[in-house]
Structures are given as C-alpha cells and as structure tokens.
Amino acid sequence: MYLHRIRCRELVLSTYAALMIFAAVVLVAFTLPTRSAQAASSYVDVTTLNSGINSASLHMLTQAIDTAEHDGAQALVVEVDTPGGDLQSMNAMVRKELTSSVPIIAYVSPGGAQAASAGAFVTLAAHVAAMAPTTRIGASSPVTGSGGDIGRTLKAKIENDLVAAMTGIQARYGRNVTLAKTMITDASSYDDTTAVQEHIVDLSAANLSELLQKVQGRRVKLDSGRIVTLQTADVAAHTLQANGLDSFSLFLLDPNVTFLLFVVAKMGIYLEISHPGAILPGVVGAIALVLFLFAIGSLAPNWAGLLLMVVAFVLLVLDLRLPTHGVLSLGTVIALILGALLFFNSGGPYAGPQVSPLVVSIVSGVIGLIGLTLVTFGVRAGRRHVTNGVEGMVGANVVALTVLSPEGRVSYGGENWAAVLDAPTTFADVGTKLQIVSVEGLRLRVRPLNAFWRSNKTSLLFFK
C-alpha cells in the first residue's frame, strides 16, 4: 500500500512537471517577437503564406502585420501559395488586412502557385493584389470539412455571405466584382493573365523586385481614410521569420506528424494501462494526445476515419488479451491504414496537405509486427514447461545416492532428497539415473529412466 502511494505521487509529480515544462515552452514561444532586421533606409517587410489557412497561419499573418505596423516598413508583402482552409481563420485574416495601418501587397507566387478557395479572399483583401506568371486564383465555393457538398439551405446562406464579402472587398479597391463573385457561385478559377486583363487583381510581376518597381508611386487608401503613396522602388526587402510557436504549430498541423501523434498517444496510454506505475509512457501518451487534439481542430478531418483508427487500437488490445493468435493484429493494420487515409485524405481538391500513404503503411505495419510479436511471446510463454516450484520438479532427472529398495536418497539440483521408487519398480542401485514422477512433501517419487521409456513404449504399442 505504501509503495502504491509512492508510485501515485511519482505519477502526479511527473505529470505536473511535464505539463509545467510544456506550458513554459508555449509561453516562451508566444512571447518571442517576430524578428525583423532594422535599417536606416527604406525597406519593405516580406512574409510567406504557403500553408493551409488555419489557426497557425492566422497567427503568423497577424504577427507579420503587427510587426510591419511598428517597425517602419513601407509596406508588407505577403507571398501567397495556399490551397485554402477554414472559414473562421480566413475571416480573421481578411479583417486584419482590411484594418491594417500599413499597406499590404498580396503576391501570388512563385510560378505555379495558387490562391485557391479561402486564399483568394486573403489575396484580394490586400490593398494591392498581384500575381506571378503561371499562377491562378479562385475556386472559392464553400464545401464541408471533408470536401463534400453542403445542404442547400446552409450553402445558400454561406454563399450569400461570401458573395457580400467579396463584393465589398472588390468594390473597395475598384476591381472587377462580377467575375470575383463567380469564384464563389460557380467555383471559377482564373490564371494570372485573365485575372490581370479582367482587373480581378491589380497587376502581374515576374518576381519580387519587379513587383516593388511596379507599385512604386501607387496610392492606397487605408481603413483609417489616410492615403499612402508607396515608395518601394529600389528598397530592401526584409523577410520576417516565424517565431517558435508559429513554426511548432505548423509542424503539428502536418498530417503526417498528426498521425504519428495519434500513434504515440495510443501506444503510451496502452502501456500505462497495462503496466501501472510506469509513469513515462502515460505522460508521453497524454501530451501526445493533447497535441493531437489541438492539431485536428484545424485540419477539418473526416470523423469516420478517426473511429476506424480507434477501432484499430481496440483490436490491438484485444489481440494481446484474448487467445486470437494474431488474427486481430491483421485487423489492426487494415483498420489503421483505412482510418488514417479516410481521416486525413478524404477532403476535396483544395483540402490542403494530406498524409503520406507510405508513412501510414509503414507505421501500421510496424504496429502490426509489434502486436504479432507480443502475441507470439504470450503463446510461447503459455506453452513453456514450468521450471520452478513443484511443477518444475516433475520430469527432472536425479541420481541415486544410495540403494533405493524402494526408499533411499537421491541428488536433485545438488541437494540430498529423500526418495521412493514408483511401482512397479522396487530396486535401484547407487548411481542409477532416475526421473521425478511426483513430489510428496519433502519426498520425491521417482523411477528409473529406462523403465520410464519402456513403460511409454509399451503404451504406444498397446494403443497402436
């Protein structure tokens, strides 16, 4: 009972320490400022939006705008290459851009990049919207988190709201409203040439240097009503680096990392349940589970896939607990692969990064092998001859120390034991090799090995 209390205290203290360390890391990451090189001459800040639009990228853009507003930059250039993301984060990004006190230039680049779905809103909400050659913008129709169609009534409500938002943005900057609205109503998408010709965006530029030259002298009106003339020709471009929290958040939101967090969480929790007091597996599993829940909150996953992943965990536990001889381990591998692919990769064409089938297959295979190995060890342990206690003595060989007629002394494991011959044998000379038949208190019942085998052979002949 005392040891149990000590283990409980150790578990509580270890968990508390781990959570405190994690909280300290998060606090430090939050307080680290976005770094920007300062210079005496004019310059522009540059940040990159090349991930899905989610809580992590929202925090990154917000930090970049705040930095540009206070470090004396002429403007903030946001290089955009995104498949889109969730509506809530997009709306927050758009609000931040529209109310910015520093001019924002959204630049869809490099060649082949896209500002799809929610990315189109983020691009067009900037004071200046530009595109590099062979880039595209649009396809902003609302869909469910899994990429499916929304119910008619709800879809109409969301579309009308998005159309109103797009109309306000384009009208504010004097751009083409009609074609911009078709990105939402018809899921239209436009290449850079069409977008510039139809004045959906402001201009095209082959690279950042050309972009800064082209916007030189351009007048933009900020939310406060102040008119700013851009002075960007031949100025330095300072790249804003993401702080520790932004990098960590984006790392967690990688579907491959999120999948691995789930695996670590379930294995850690299982080890803690099966081996109470181990502490470390439970702490690691709990932290991994919290990080997994944080990540999926921004991934818009398919919950049926998560159910399959949980079923895979249950099958693994049952295979180790029940005499299924590894059959359920195969089910674990199948359920985990199908669940992970359905959970992460069942979105539409603009669902963002997806989990690698190779990673899922390898990890699932490793878990399956671990399960089969543990089951094999369990089966072997069940079949292994007992080597200790009374049961372990039965069948062991001994040597007669005295004449047995039928009682005498034998040597077993270097010890002197009283022994009696098992009928029908009534005599054994000194040095005779005997085998223990049973243990009767402190006396062994034995019989000669040759007699034992003759007895068995006789039985075999009788049954044949």
Secondary structure, DSSP 8 states (H G I E B T S, - for coil): -HHHHHHHHHHHHHHHHHHHHHHHHHHHHHHS--B----SS-EEEEEEE-S-BSHHHHHHHHHHHHHHHHTT-S-EEEEE-B--B-HHHHHHHHHHHHT-SS-EEEEE-STT-EEETHHHHHHHTSSEEEE-TT-EEE------TTS----HHHHHHHHHHHHHHHHHHHHHTT--HHHHHHHHHS--EEEHHHHHHTTSSSEE-SSHHHHHHHTTT-EEE-TTS-EEE---TT-EEEE-B--HHHHHHHHHTSHHHHHHHHHHHHHHHHHHHHSTT--HHHHHHHHHHHHHHHHHTTT---HHHHHHHHHHHHHHHHHHHSS-TTHHHHHHHHHHHHHHHHHHH-S-TTS-----HHHHHHHHHHHHHHHHHHHHHHHHHHHS---SHHHHHTT-EEEESS-BSSEEEEEETTEEEEEEE-TT---B-TT-EEEEEEEETTEEEEEEHHHHHHHHHHHHHHH-
